[in-house]
Amino acid sequence: MTRSLRVAVIVTGLLLFGSLISELQAMIVTVLPWYQSFYD
């Protein structure tokens, strides 16, 4: 029981982490061209 609970927590954390990374990637892709044009 405790071990399966730990596995569930780890899987949930990894899913949250993955969605966070994809959000960050989308944000970077959106901001980067604006950032470069700002510094040109």
Legacy VTK file of the C-alpha trace (Angstrom):
# vtk DataFile Version 3.0
C-alpha trace
ASCII
DATASET POLYDATA
POINTS 40 float
0.000 0.000 0.000
2.671 2.488 1.027
4.884 1.578 -1.915
2.080 1.958 -4.476
1.144 5.273 -2.877
4.737 6.459 -3.250
4.751 5.370 -6.898
1.488 7.264 -7.478
2.967 10.405 -5.903
6.114 10.121 -8.056
4.085 9.619 -11.246
1.866 12.610 -10.405
4.928 14.742 -9.710
6.527 13.735 -13.007
3.335 14.567 -14.912
3.120 17.967 -13.216
6.816 18.572 -13.913
6.374 17.636 -17.584
3.413 19.968 -18.031
5.378 22.726 -16.294
8.309 22.214 -18.686
6.034 22.302 -21.739
4.463 25.522 -20.427
7.930 27.016 -19.963
8.964 25.945 -23.473
5.850 27.561 -24.953
6.544 30.744 -22.979
10.205 30.811 -24.110
9.227 30.261 -27.753
6.723 33.116 -27.477
9.042 35.547 -25.669
12.341 34.831 -27.438
11.653 36.551 -30.830
10.271 39.607 -29.004
13.337 39.608 -26.756
15.695 39.436 -29.751
13.857 42.189 -31.628
14.004 44.294 -28.460
17.808 44.024 -28.422
18.396 44.573 -32.147
LINES 1 41
40 0 1 2 3 4 5 6 7 8 9 10 11 12 13 14 15 16 17 18 19 20 21 22 23 24 25 26 27 28 29 30 31 32 33 34 35 36 37 38 39
